[in-house]
Amino acid sequence: MPSDPSPRLPTVTDVASLAQVSRQTVSNVLNSPDVVAPHTRARVEHAIARLGYRPHASARRLRTRRSSTLGVRLDPVQNGISGAVLDRFLHALTEQADAVGLRVTLYTATDQQDEIRQFRRLVDGADVDAFVLTSTTVDDPRIDWLVEQGADFVSFGRPWGRDLHDPARRWVDVDGRAGTAEVTAELLTRVGRRVAYLGWPAGSGVGDERRAGWAAVMADVLPPAARARLDLHVEDSVGNAAAAVEALLTAGAIPDAVVCASDTLALGASMATGGRIPVVGFDDTPVAAAIGLSSVQQPVARIATAALRLLGLVEDPSPPTGNHELVRPLVSWRDGGLRFVPADPEARAEGPTDPPR
């Protein structure tokens, strides 16, 4: 038995018929609403909403000479932990872009120079209207190229090494310094004064900011020599993290807690301590949630919204007044005996602030 045909999508003619206006009036409401009388415009908008009509993307591109498309690099998976944040951001950005009639086109690149070649191809073909960059680095050549070409873009991550207030360099980022400062201060009140930090080697931008939050809080707690013994730096891997913390414990410098620059490092630190010392990661990945690690969460939905706001692609009663937005992170506390703060803001407002005792 043949299947039922797919329901027909509403057309401009359907909208015009329901609103009792001409097709041209519907077109004017969609493209030049100021030329339509308010009461007529309201009638057409009601018909559009009732029918669920959406303008045809191809026709819109021909009319506006714009592709209504954002270009985003699909980053390679480095390991099963650290790529989770970018995956979630990509999903949030795609969903929010679709809600305002935009598409996301994905491309791959082997390195930053290869990505610049992809930029050139997409710009020359007028395939995208703007780019959303991720994984920014110090003196990032991708950002410099886009600025020189006058291309529209926003980056998830600061333009490290450049003027952060340059209007040509729009960016949104998570306040990593605030995140590590918050968890460090909380650990000081809950477990003790010897809070160690496990981060990446200096110079990564993101890592330096996360360490700065810990350092700012600990400066008022321990003298420089004592802080230096608790300030660990390794490349981002579980094995490196475990070895660094094991060396610390072997030397007799047993910390009361460990704040980490990533969930990868936190997993290694937790393995080395055998779960006897509270460990807090960063990114609140599914791995952290699965094994019960506390972690700083990057609110990717807010970040995606901010990216679209900075590009001027979403209606906003209070549009950004500068070139960037710094989003404050949340904290998911999971360690026994520590205050539990749900990652979800609504749950945070309604849920208990302390676990049962």
DOPA-878251 format. One record per residue (C-alpha): residue number from 1; residue in one letter; x, y, z. Coordinates in pm, 1 decimal. Layout:
N
<num = NUM	residuo = A	u = X	v = Y	w = Z>
...
END
This chain:
357
<num = 1	residuo = M	u = 0.0	v = 0.0	w = 0.0>
<num = 2	residuo = P	u = 156.2	v = 333.7	w = -98.9>
<num = 3	residuo = S	u = 251.4	v = 562.6	w = 186.0>
<num = 4	residuo = D	u = 73.8	v = 892.2	w = 237.8>
<num = 5	residuo = P	u = 239.9	v = 1179.4	w = 56.5>
<num = 6	residuo = S	u = 431.2	v = 1429.6	w = 269.2>
<num = 7	residuo = P	u = 218.7	v = 1726.9	w = 369.6>
<num = 8	residuo = R	u = 253.7	v = 2024.8	w = 135.8>
<num = 9	residuo = L	u = 449.3	v = 2315.8	w = 278.4>
<num = 10	residuo = P	u = 257.0	v = 2647.2	w = 295.0>
<num = 11	residuo = T	u = 332.9	v = 2900.9	w = 22.5>
<num = 12	residuo = V	u = 313.8	v = 3277.3	w = -17.9>
<num = 13	residuo = T	u = -19.1	v = 3222.5	w = -195.2>
<num = 14	residuo = D	u = -155.6	v = 3038.9	w = 110.1>
<num = 15	residuo = V	u = -49.6	v = 3322.8	w = 337.3>
<num = 16	residuo = A	u = -201.0	v = 3584.0	w = 105.0>
<num = 17	residuo = S	u = -529.3	v = 3392.8	w = 88.1>
<num = 18	residuo = L	u = -558.8	v = 3353.7	w = 464.6>
<num = 19	residuo = A	u = -467.4	v = 3718.5	w = 530.8>
<num = 20	residuo = Q	u = -686.2	v = 3837.1	w = 239.2>
<num = 21	residuo = V	u = -407.3	v = 4039.6	w = 81.4>
<num = 22	residuo = S	u = -203.4	v = 4017.5	w = -238.2>
<num = 23	residuo = R	u = 113.1	v = 3810.8	w = -279.8>
<num = 24	residuo = Q	u = 306.6	v = 4137.2	w = -316.2>
<num = 25	residuo = T	u = 182.6	v = 4253.6	w = 24.5>
<num = 26	residuo = V	u = 308.0	v = 3930.3	w = 180.9>
<num = 27	residuo = S	u = 643.7	v = 3983.9	w = 8.5>
<num = 28	residuo = N	u = 657.1	v = 4339.2	w = 140.5>
<num = 29	residuo = V	u = 589.6	v = 4221.1	w = 495.1>
<num = 30	residuo = L	u = 875.1	v = 3971.3	w = 466.3>
<num = 31	residuo = N	u = 1127.6	v = 4203.3	w = 301.4>
<num = 32	residuo = S	u = 1020.1	v = 4565.5	w = 356.6>
<num = 33	residuo = P	u = 777.0	v = 4564.6	w = 649.0>
<num = 34	residuo = D	u = 799.3	v = 4942.6	w = 699.5>
<num = 35	residuo = V	u = 605.4	v = 5005.6	w = 377.1>
<num = 36	residuo = V	u = 304.0	v = 4805.7	w = 497.8>
<num = 37	residuo = A	u = 33.3	v = 4957.4	w = 718.1>
<num = 38	residuo = P	u = 59.7	v = 4825.3	w = 1077.2>
<num = 39	residuo = H	u = -283.9	v = 4662.0	w = 1084.6>
<num = 40	residuo = T	u = -222.3	v = 4488.8	w = 749.8>
<num = 41	residuo = R	u = 124.3	v = 4377.8	w = 857.5>
<num = 42	residuo = A	u = -20.3	v = 4230.5	w = 1176.6>
<num = 43	residuo = R	u = -277.8	v = 4034.0	w = 975.5>
<num = 44	residuo = V	u = -10.1	v = 3891.4	w = 748.2>
<num = 45	residuo = E	u = 218.2	v = 3805.4	w = 1040.3>
<num = 46	residuo = H	u = -71.6	v = 3624.2	w = 1208.2>
<num = 47	residuo = A	u = -129.8	v = 3420.8	w = 891.4>
<num = 48	residuo = I	u = 240.4	v = 3337.5	w = 866.4>
<num = 49	residuo = A	u = 246.5	v = 3216.4	w = 1225.6>
<num = 50	residuo = R	u = -77.6	v = 3018.6	w = 1189.0>
<num = 51	residuo = L	u = 42.1	v = 2838.9	w = 875.8>
<num = 52	residuo = G	u = 400.5	v = 2794.9	w = 993.2>
<num = 53	residuo = Y	u = 522.8	v = 2951.7	w = 670.1>
<num = 54	residuo = R	u = 897.5	v = 2992.5	w = 615.4>
<num = 55	residuo = P	u = 1044.3	v = 3178.1	w = 315.1>
<num = 56	residuo = H	u = 1217.0	v = 2957.0	w = 62.8>
<num = 57	residuo = A	u = 1590.6	v = 2972.4	w = 129.5>
<num = 58	residuo = S	u = 1694.5	v = 2964.5	w = -236.9>
<num = 59	residuo = A	u = 1464.1	v = 3249.6	w = -329.1>
<num = 60	residuo = R	u = 1587.4	v = 3452.2	w = -34.1>
<num = 61	residuo = R	u = 1949.9	v = 3400.9	w = -138.8>
<num = 62	residuo = L	u = 1877.4	v = 3518.4	w = -492.5>
<num = 63	residuo = R	u = 1692.9	v = 3823.9	w = -365.2>
<num = 64	residuo = T	u = 1939.8	v = 3934.5	w = -99.7>
<num = 65	residuo = R	u = 2263.4	v = 3810.3	w = -257.7>
<num = 66	residuo = R	u = 2336.4	v = 3645.8	w = 76.5>
<num = 67	residuo = S	u = 2367.2	v = 3277.0	w = 150.7>
<num = 68	residuo = S	u = 2207.6	v = 3285.1	w = 498.3>
<num = 69	residuo = T	u = 2482.8	v = 3043.0	w = 595.0>
<num = 70	residuo = L	u = 2747.8	v = 3034.2	w = 866.8>
<num = 71	residuo = G	u = 3076.3	v = 2851.8	w = 817.1>
<num = 72	residuo = V	u = 3216.4	v = 2650.6	w = 1107.4>
<num = 73	residuo = R	u = 3513.2	v = 2415.9	w = 1119.6>
<num = 74	residuo = L	u = 3442.7	v = 2061.4	w = 1232.4>
<num = 75	residuo = D	u = 3735.1	v = 2005.7	w = 1468.5>
<num = 76	residuo = P	u = 3906.9	v = 1667.7	w = 1472.4>
<num = 77	residuo = V	u = 3847.8	v = 1455.5	w = 1781.4>
<num = 78	residuo = Q	u = 4162.3	v = 1471.2	w = 1992.2>
<num = 79	residuo = N	u = 4040.9	v = 1229.3	w = 2256.9>
<num = 80	residuo = G	u = 3715.7	v = 1114.8	w = 2410.8>
<num = 81	residuo = I	u = 3709.2	v = 1394.3	w = 2669.6>
<num = 82	residuo = S	u = 3833.0	v = 1731.3	w = 2547.3>
<num = 83	residuo = G	u = 3624.4	v = 1747.9	w = 2230.5>
<num = 84	residuo = A	u = 3290.1	v = 1733.5	w = 2410.6>
<num = 85	residuo = V	u = 3254.0	v = 2109.8	w = 2462.9>
<num = 86	residuo = L	u = 3300.9	v = 2196.9	w = 2095.3>
<num = 87	residuo = D	u = 3058.3	v = 1921.6	w = 1997.3>
<num = 88	residuo = R	u = 2793.0	v = 2066.3	w = 2228.3>
<num = 89	residuo = F	u = 2862.8	v = 2418.6	w = 2105.9>
<num = 90	residuo = L	u = 2821.5	v = 2310.5	w = 1744.6>
<num = 91	residuo = H	u = 2484.2	v = 2151.0	w = 1822.0>
<num = 92	residuo = A	u = 2365.3	v = 2460.8	w = 2010.5>
<num = 93	residuo = L	u = 2480.3	v = 2695.0	w = 1734.3>
<num = 94	residuo = T	u = 2311.9	v = 2486.4	w = 1463.4>
<num = 95	residuo = E	u = 1982.5	v = 2471.5	w = 1652.9>
<num = 96	residuo = Q	u = 1977.4	v = 2844.1	w = 1726.2>
<num = 97	residuo = A	u = 2080.4	v = 2936.6	w = 1371.6>
<num = 98	residuo = D	u = 1800.7	v = 2721.6	w = 1230.2>
<num = 99	residuo = A	u = 1550.6	v = 2897.9	w = 1456.0>
<num = 100	residuo = V	u = 1628.7	v = 3228.5	w = 1280.9>
<num = 101	residuo = G	u = 1638.5	v = 3084.5	w = 928.8>
<num = 102	residuo = L	u = 2014.7	v = 3035.1	w = 900.6>
<num = 103	residuo = R	u = 2209.6	v = 2728.8	w = 797.1>
<num = 104	residuo = V	u = 2547.8	v = 2603.5	w = 915.7>
<num = 105	residuo = T	u = 2795.4	v = 2458.6	w = 669.4>
<num = 106	residuo = L	u = 3076.2	v = 2248.3	w = 811.9>
<num = 107	residuo = Y	u = 3425.5	v = 2219.3	w = 672.1>
<num = 108	residuo = T	u = 3738.5	v = 2038.0	w = 786.7>
<num = 109	residuo = A	u = 4098.7	v = 2153.5	w = 795.5>
<num = 110	residuo = T	u = 4423.6	v = 1987.9	w = 894.4>
<num = 111	residuo = D	u = 4571.5	v = 2300.3	w = 1055.4>
<num = 112	residuo = Q	u = 4525.1	v = 2677.0	w = 1071.0>
<num = 113	residuo = Q	u = 4681.6	v = 2744.6	w = 731.8>
<num = 114	residuo = D	u = 4460.1	v = 2481.9	w = 573.1>
<num = 115	residuo = E	u = 4161.4	v = 2649.0	w = 737.3>
<num = 116	residuo = I	u = 4262.6	v = 2981.4	w = 580.3>
<num = 117	residuo = R	u = 4258.7	v = 2806.7	w = 242.6>
<num = 118	residuo = Q	u = 3905.6	v = 2690.7	w = 323.2>
<num = 119	residuo = F	u = 3812.0	v = 3049.4	w = 413.3>
<num = 120	residuo = R	u = 3935.0	v = 3168.6	w = 75.2>
<num = 121	residuo = R	u = 3737.1	v = 2901.5	w = -109.2>
<num = 122	residuo = L	u = 3415.4	v = 2978.5	w = 78.1>
<num = 123	residuo = V	u = 3455.7	v = 3355.0	w = 48.4>
<num = 124	residuo = D	u = 3534.6	v = 3340.6	w = -324.2>
<num = 125	residuo = G	u = 3227.1	v = 3127.3	w = -384.7>
<num = 126	residuo = A	u = 3003.4	v = 3347.7	w = -168.8>
<num = 127	residuo = D	u = 2904.2	v = 3027.0	w = 9.1>
<num = 128	residuo = V	u = 2884.9	v = 3176.0	w = 358.2>
<num = 129	residuo = D	u = 2794.2	v = 3513.4	w = 506.9>
<num = 130	residuo = A	u = 3005.4	v = 3479.7	w = 819.7>
<num = 131	residuo = F	u = 3240.3	v = 3243.6	w = 999.9>
<num = 132	residuo = V	u = 3231.3	v = 3119.7	w = 1357.7>
<num = 133	residuo = L	u = 3585.0	v = 3033.7	w = 1468.8>
<num = 134	residuo = T	u = 3671.8	v = 2796.3	w = 1751.9>
<num = 135	residuo = S	u = 3990.4	v = 2691.4	w = 1932.3>
<num = 136	residuo = T	u = 4163.0	v = 3029.3	w = 1906.2>
<num = 137	residuo = T	u = 4534.8	v = 3054.2	w = 1982.9>
<num = 138	residuo = V	u = 4783.6	v = 3327.7	w = 2063.5>
<num = 139	residuo = D	u = 4841.3	v = 3547.8	w = 1752.8>
<num = 140	residuo = D	u = 4593.4	v = 3331.9	w = 1562.5>
<num = 141	residuo = P	u = 4665.6	v = 3373.7	w = 1185.9>
<num = 142	residuo = R	u = 4306.2	v = 3281.1	w = 1097.7>
<num = 143	residuo = I	u = 4171.9	v = 3587.2	w = 1277.5>
<num = 144	residuo = D	u = 4431.7	v = 3813.3	w = 1118.3>
<num = 145	residuo = W	u = 4341.1	v = 3683.8	w = 770.3>
<num = 146	residuo = L	u = 3969.0	v = 3738.8	w = 820.6>
<num = 147	residuo = V	u = 4028.9	v = 4092.8	w = 948.7>
<num = 148	residuo = E	u = 4252.6	v = 4175.0	w = 650.4>
<num = 149	residuo = Q	u = 3989.1	v = 4043.3	w = 409.5>
<num = 150	residuo = G	u = 3706.3	v = 4231.8	w = 579.6>
<num = 151	residuo = A	u = 3517.3	v = 3905.5	w = 630.6>
<num = 152	residuo = D	u = 3234.5	v = 3884.6	w = 881.9>
<num = 153	residuo = F	u = 3319.1	v = 3655.6	w = 1174.0>
<num = 154	residuo = V	u = 3299.7	v = 3593.3	w = 1545.1>
<num = 155	residuo = S	u = 3523.5	v = 3364.2	w = 1746.8>
<num = 156	residuo = F	u = 3443.7	v = 3133.2	w = 2036.0>
<num = 157	residuo = G	u = 3762.0	v = 3219.4	w = 2220.6>
<num = 158	residuo = R	u = 3952.1	v = 3543.7	w = 2259.6>
<num = 159	residuo = P	u = 4188.8	v = 3686.0	w = 1994.1>
<num = 160	residuo = W	u = 4483.5	v = 3610.2	w = 2221.0>
<num = 161	residuo = G	u = 4782.5	v = 3837.3	w = 2163.8>
<num = 162	residuo = R	u = 4572.2	v = 4105.4	w = 1992.6>
<num = 163	residuo = D	u = 4365.4	v = 4403.1	w = 2107.3>
<num = 164	residuo = L	u = 4068.8	v = 4243.7	w = 2282.9>
<num = 165	residuo = H	u = 3861.2	v = 4559.3	w = 2227.4>
<num = 166	residuo = D	u = 3927.8	v = 4590.1	w = 1853.4>
<num = 167	residuo = P	u = 3579.2	v = 4613.4	w = 1691.8>
<num = 168	residuo = A	u = 3707.3	v = 4415.8	w = 1392.0>
<num = 169	residuo = R	u = 3767.8	v = 4117.5	w = 1619.5>
<num = 170	residuo = R	u = 3436.0	v = 4007.8	w = 1768.7>
<num = 171	residuo = W	u = 3450.2	v = 3726.6	w = 2019.3>
<num = 172	residuo = V	u = 3266.0	v = 3540.8	w = 2292.5>
<num = 173	residuo = D	u = 3437.8	v = 3342.3	w = 2562.1>
<num = 174	residuo = V	u = 3385.2	v = 3179.7	w = 2898.3>
<num = 175	residuo = D	u = 3538.7	v = 3357.0	w = 3196.1>
<num = 176	residuo = G	u = 3777.7	v = 3078.9	w = 3289.4>
<num = 177	residuo = R	u = 3949.7	v = 3293.9	w = 3548.6>
<num = 178	residuo = A	u = 3620.7	v = 3347.8	w = 3732.2>
<num = 179	residuo = G	u = 3544.3	v = 2975.4	w = 3715.0>
<num = 180	residuo = T	u = 3867.4	v = 2855.2	w = 3875.4>
<num = 181	residuo = A	u = 3857.6	v = 3139.0	w = 4129.6>
<num = 182	residuo = E	u = 3508.4	v = 3033.1	w = 4236.2>
<num = 183	residuo = V	u = 3595.1	v = 2668.0	w = 4287.3>
<num = 184	residuo = T	u = 3924.5	v = 2750.8	w = 4460.7>
<num = 185	residuo = A	u = 3749.2	v = 2980.9	w = 4709.0>
<num = 186	residuo = E	u = 3483.0	v = 2717.3	w = 4773.5>
<num = 187	residuo = L	u = 3740.3	v = 2445.8	w = 4834.8>
<num = 188	residuo = L	u = 3925.1	v = 2668.5	w = 5079.9>
<num = 189	residuo = T	u = 3612.7	v = 2698.6	w = 5292.0>
<num = 190	residuo = R	u = 3526.4	v = 2329.2	w = 5268.3>
<num = 191	residuo = V	u = 3845.9	v = 2122.3	w = 5279.7>
<num = 192	residuo = G	u = 4154.8	v = 2323.0	w = 5369.4>
<num = 193	residuo = R	u = 4417.1	v = 2578.6	w = 5265.3>
<num = 194	residuo = R	u = 4641.4	v = 2362.6	w = 5046.1>
<num = 195	residuo = V	u = 4453.2	v = 2375.7	w = 4716.7>
<num = 196	residuo = A	u = 4677.8	v = 2267.1	w = 4429.2>
<num = 197	residuo = Y	u = 4644.4	v = 2363.1	w = 4063.9>
<num = 198	residuo = L	u = 4706.8	v = 2125.8	w = 3774.1>
<num = 199	residuo = G	u = 4718.3	v = 2302.0	w = 3439.6>
<num = 200	residuo = W	u = 4891.1	v = 2325.5	w = 3104.1>
<num = 201	residuo = P	u = 5231.0	v = 2478.6	w = 3027.0>
<num = 202	residuo = A	u = 5229.2	v = 2859.6	w = 3015.1>
<num = 203	residuo = G	u = 5142.5	v = 3039.0	w = 2692.1>
<num = 204	residuo = S	u = 4814.2	v = 2876.6	w = 2591.9>
<num = 205	residuo = G	u = 4592.0	v = 3178.1	w = 2664.7>
<num = 206	residuo = V	u = 4300.9	v = 2968.9	w = 2788.5>
<num = 207	residuo = G	u = 4522.4	v = 2782.7	w = 3032.9>
<num = 208	residuo = D	u = 4686.1	v = 3100.7	w = 3158.9>
<num = 209	residuo = E	u = 4345.0	v = 3253.1	w = 3232.3>
<num = 210	residuo = R	u = 4228.3	v = 2946.1	w = 3423.3>
<num = 211	residuo = R	u = 4546.2	v = 2937.7	w = 3630.9>
<num = 212	residuo = A	u = 4513.2	v = 3310.3	w = 3704.6>
<num = 213	residuo = G	u = 4183.0	v = 3253.4	w = 3887.0>
<num = 214	residuo = W	u = 4342.6	v = 2996.6	w = 4118.4>
<num = 215	residuo = A	u = 4652.7	v = 3211.7	w = 4170.6>
<num = 216	residuo = A	u = 4453.5	v = 3523.2	w = 4258.4>
<num = 217	residuo = V	u = 4264.8	v = 3343.2	w = 4535.9>
<num = 218	residuo = M	u = 4565.6	v = 3152.0	w = 4670.0>
<num = 219	residuo = A	u = 4780.1	v = 3467.3	w = 4686.9>
<num = 220	residuo = D	u = 4592.4	v = 3562.5	w = 5004.0>
<num = 221	residuo = V	u = 4625.9	v = 3215.4	w = 5157.5>
<num = 222	residuo = L	u = 4977.8	v = 3077.1	w = 5109.0>
<num = 223	residuo = P	u = 5322.3	v = 3237.3	w = 5068.6>
<num = 224	residuo = P	u = 5484.2	v = 3221.1	w = 4721.9>
<num = 225	residuo = A	u = 5710.1	v = 2923.4	w = 4796.9>
<num = 226	residuo = A	u = 5421.2	v = 2713.1	w = 4925.2>
<num = 227	residuo = R	u = 5204.8	v = 2806.0	w = 4626.0>
<num = 228	residuo = A	u = 5484.7	v = 2717.0	w = 4383.5>
<num = 229	residuo = R	u = 5498.6	v = 2358.9	w = 4515.5>
<num = 230	residuo = L	u = 5126.7	v = 2320.4	w = 4445.9>
<num = 231	residuo = D	u = 5137.2	v = 2478.3	w = 4097.0>
<num = 232	residuo = L	u = 5170.7	v = 2192.6	w = 3846.9>
<num = 233	residuo = H	u = 5190.1	v = 2213.2	w = 3466.0>
<num = 234	residuo = V	u = 5171.2	v = 1924.3	w = 3218.4>
<num = 235	residuo = E	u = 5048.9	v = 1856.6	w = 2867.7>
<num = 236	residuo = D	u = 4680.4	v = 1764.1	w = 2850.5>
<num = 237	residuo = S	u = 4666.1	v = 1388.0	w = 2903.0>
<num = 238	residuo = V	u = 4540.4	v = 1154.4	w = 3172.6>
<num = 239	residuo = G	u = 4881.3	v = 988.9	w = 3207.3>
<num = 240	residuo = N	u = 5070.7	v = 1315.5	w = 3246.8>
<num = 241	residuo = A	u = 4823.1	v = 1436.7	w = 3507.6>
<num = 242	residuo = A	u = 4841.7	v = 1116.5	w = 3709.7>
<num = 243	residuo = A	u = 5222.8	v = 1119.8	w = 3704.4>
<num = 244	residuo = A	u = 5239.6	v = 1484.3	w = 3818.8>
<num = 245	residuo = V	u = 5005.2	v = 1428.9	w = 4112.7>
<num = 246	residuo = E	u = 5178.0	v = 1102.9	w = 4209.0>
<num = 247	residuo = A	u = 5510.3	v = 1288.5	w = 4219.8>
<num = 248	residuo = L	u = 5355.7	v = 1554.1	w = 4441.6>
<num = 249	residuo = L	u = 5221.9	v = 1293.1	w = 4682.7>
<num = 250	residuo = T	u = 5552.5	v = 1104.4	w = 4686.4>
<num = 251	residuo = A	u = 5731.8	v = 1426.2	w = 4780.6>
<num = 252	residuo = G	u = 5503.6	v = 1457.9	w = 5081.5>
<num = 253	residuo = A	u = 5327.4	v = 1770.5	w = 4956.1>
<num = 254	residuo = I	u = 4979.8	v = 1629.1	w = 4999.6>
<num = 255	residuo = P	u = 4716.6	v = 1884.6	w = 4890.8>
<num = 256	residuo = D	u = 4370.4	v = 1923.3	w = 5040.3>
<num = 257	residuo = A	u = 4218.3	v = 1947.7	w = 4689.9>
<num = 258	residuo = V	u = 4319.0	v = 1986.9	w = 4326.0>
<num = 259	residuo = V	u = 4175.4	v = 2234.7	w = 4074.3>
<num = 260	residuo = C	u = 4240.9	v = 2133.6	w = 3712.3>
<num = 261	residuo = A	u = 4240.6	v = 2315.3	w = 3377.9>
<num = 262	residuo = S	u = 4045.4	v = 2033.9	w = 3208.5>
<num = 263	residuo = D	u = 3847.0	v = 1721.7	w = 3281.3>
<num = 264	residuo = T	u = 4125.9	v = 1519.9	w = 3118.5>
<num = 265	residuo = L	u = 4370.2	v = 1641.6	w = 3381.6>
<num = 266	residuo = A	u = 4109.1	v = 1597.7	w = 3654.3>
<num = 267	residuo = L	u = 4059.8	v = 1233.4	w = 3558.8>
<num = 268	residuo = G	u = 4433.3	v = 1168.7	w = 3588.5>
<num = 269	residuo = A	u = 4454.4	v = 1354.9	w = 3920.3>
<num = 270	residuo = S	u = 4161.2	v = 1157.6	w = 4059.6>
<num = 271	residuo = M	u = 4323.8	v = 830.0	w = 3956.1>
<num = 272	residuo = A	u = 4647.3	v = 929.1	w = 4132.1>
<num = 273	residuo = T	u = 4472.3	v = 1022.3	w = 4456.3>
<num = 274	residuo = G	u = 4240.6	v = 722.8	w = 4452.0>
<num = 275	residuo = G	u = 3945.9	v = 952.5	w = 4509.7>
<num = 276	residuo = R	u = 4073.5	v = 1045.8	w = 4857.5>
<num = 277	residuo = I	u = 4117.9	v = 1414.5	w = 4770.0>
<num = 278	residuo = P	u = 3852.6	v = 1637.2	w = 4607.5>
<num = 279	residuo = V	u = 3936.7	v = 1711.2	w = 4243.9>
<num = 280	residuo = V	u = 3761.5	v = 1970.2	w = 4025.8>
<num = 281	residuo = G	u = 3789.8	v = 1969.7	w = 3647.0>
<num = 282	residuo = F	u = 3690.9	v = 2213.5	w = 3377.0>
<num = 283	residuo = D	u = 3434.6	v = 2171.2	w = 3093.0>
<num = 284	residuo = D	u = 3188.5	v = 1943.3	w = 3275.8>
<num = 285	residuo = T	u = 3214.7	v = 1671.8	w = 3012.5>
<num = 286	residuo = P	u = 3004.1	v = 1353.5	w = 3012.1>
<num = 287	residuo = V	u = 3309.7	v = 1172.1	w = 3148.6>
<num = 288	residuo = A	u = 3317.2	v = 1399.4	w = 3454.1>
<num = 289	residuo = A	u = 2946.3	v = 1348.5	w = 3512.2>
<num = 290	residuo = A	u = 2974.5	v = 970.7	w = 3471.6>
<num = 291	residuo = I	u = 3249.6	v = 926.9	w = 3730.6>
<num = 292	residuo = G	u = 3122.2	v = 1192.1	w = 3970.9>
<num = 293	residuo = L	u = 3391.5	v = 1456.6	w = 3923.3>
<num = 294	residuo = S	u = 3307.6	v = 1815.3	w = 4010.1>
<num = 295	residuo = S	u = 3370.7	v = 2042.9	w = 3713.9>
<num = 296	residuo = V	u = 3333.4	v = 2397.2	w = 3581.9>
<num = 297	residuo = Q	u = 3073.2	v = 2407.1	w = 3307.1>
<num = 298	residuo = Q	u = 3087.3	v = 2613.9	w = 2989.3>
<num = 299	residuo = P	u = 2723.0	v = 2713.0	w = 2915.1>
<num = 300	residuo = V	u = 2738.2	v = 2647.4	w = 2542.2>
<num = 301	residuo = A	u = 2378.9	v = 2753.8	w = 2469.7>
<num = 302	residuo = R	u = 2453.1	v = 3099.4	w = 2606.8>
<num = 303	residuo = I	u = 2776.9	v = 3110.0	w = 2412.5>
<num = 304	residuo = A	u = 2598.1	v = 3025.2	w = 2086.6>
<num = 305	residuo = T	u = 2338.3	v = 3295.9	w = 2153.9>
<num = 306	residuo = A	u = 2613.4	v = 3547.6	w = 2222.3>
<num = 307	residuo = A	u = 2790.4	v = 3456.1	w = 1897.2>
<num = 308	residuo = L	u = 2474.3	v = 3519.0	w = 1695.6>
<num = 309	residuo = R	u = 2409.6	v = 3841.8	w = 1887.8>
<num = 310	residuo = L	u = 2756.5	v = 3972.7	w = 1805.9>
<num = 311	residuo = L	u = 2700.2	v = 3892.1	w = 1438.3>
<num = 312	residuo = G	u = 2371.3	v = 4082.5	w = 1453.1>
<num = 313	residuo = L	u = 2175.0	v = 3776.4	w = 1341.9>
<num = 314	residuo = V	u = 1918.8	v = 3757.7	w = 1621.8>
<num = 315	residuo = E	u = 1663.9	v = 4011.1	w = 1735.4>
<num = 316	residuo = D	u = 1781.5	v = 4166.7	w = 2058.3>
<num = 317	residuo = P	u = 1619.6	v = 4447.6	w = 2256.9>
<num = 318	residuo = S	u = 1959.1	v = 4527.0	w = 2411.4>
<num = 319	residuo = P	u = 2223.3	v = 4454.6	w = 2144.4>
<num = 320	residuo = P	u = 2589.6	v = 4429.1	w = 2248.5>
<num = 321	residuo = T	u = 2759.9	v = 4764.0	w = 2301.4>
<num = 322	residuo = G	u = 3110.6	v = 4627.2	w = 2248.0>
<num = 323	residuo = N	u = 3293.3	v = 4371.9	w = 2039.3>
<num = 324	residuo = H	u = 3273.8	v = 4082.5	w = 2283.8>
<num = 325	residuo = E	u = 3080.6	v = 3898.5	w = 2552.6>
<num = 326	residuo = L	u = 3240.0	v = 3720.6	w = 2846.8>
<num = 327	residuo = V	u = 3008.9	v = 3448.5	w = 2977.6>
<num = 328	residuo = R	u = 3036.9	v = 3345.3	w = 3340.5>
<num = 329	residuo = P	u = 3059.9	v = 2967.5	w = 3384.8>
<num = 330	residuo = L	u = 2860.9	v = 2745.7	w = 3619.0>
<num = 331	residuo = V	u = 2995.4	v = 2483.8	w = 3858.4>
<num = 332	residuo = S	u = 2872.2	v = 2128.2	w = 3902.7>
<num = 333	residuo = W	u = 2973.6	v = 2007.4	w = 4248.5>
<num = 334	residuo = R	u = 2963.4	v = 1630.3	w = 4278.7>
<num = 335	residuo = D	u = 3214.4	v = 1538.7	w = 4550.4>
<num = 336	residuo = G	u = 3072.0	v = 1395.1	w = 4871.7>
<num = 337	residuo = G	u = 3058.4	v = 1649.8	w = 5152.9>
<num = 338	residuo = L	u = 3082.6	v = 1947.3	w = 4917.8>
<num = 339	residuo = R	u = 2797.3	v = 2182.9	w = 4849.1>
<num = 340	residuo = F	u = 2602.5	v = 2061.8	w = 4546.8>
<num = 341	residuo = V	u = 2512.5	v = 2324.0	w = 4287.8>
<num = 342	residuo = P	u = 2317.0	v = 2184.6	w = 3988.3>
<num = 343	residuo = A	u = 2458.1	v = 2275.3	w = 3647.6>
<num = 344	residuo = D	u = 2114.0	v = 2370.7	w = 3517.2>
<num = 345	residuo = P	u = 2032.0	v = 2732.4	w = 3616.9>
<num = 346	residuo = E	u = 1662.4	v = 2652.9	w = 3678.5>
<num = 347	residuo = A	u = 1752.2	v = 2354.8	w = 3892.5>
<num = 348	residuo = R	u = 2000.6	v = 2576.8	w = 4074.6>
<num = 349	residuo = A	u = 1721.7	v = 2816.4	w = 4166.8>
<num = 350	residuo = E	u = 1486.8	v = 2543.3	w = 4284.6>
<num = 351	residuo = G	u = 1708.6	v = 2264.0	w = 4413.5>
<num = 352	residuo = P	u = 1873.0	v = 2213.7	w = 4754.5>
<num = 353	residuo = T	u = 2202.2	v = 2386.3	w = 4823.4>
<num = 354	residuo = D	u = 2342.1	v = 2108.8	w = 5045.3>
<num = 355	residuo = P	u = 2325.0	v = 1729.5	w = 5018.0>
<num = 356	residuo = P	u = 2145.2	v = 1527.0	w = 5284.2>
<num = 357	residuo = R	u = 2361.6	v = 1449.6	w = 5582.1>
END
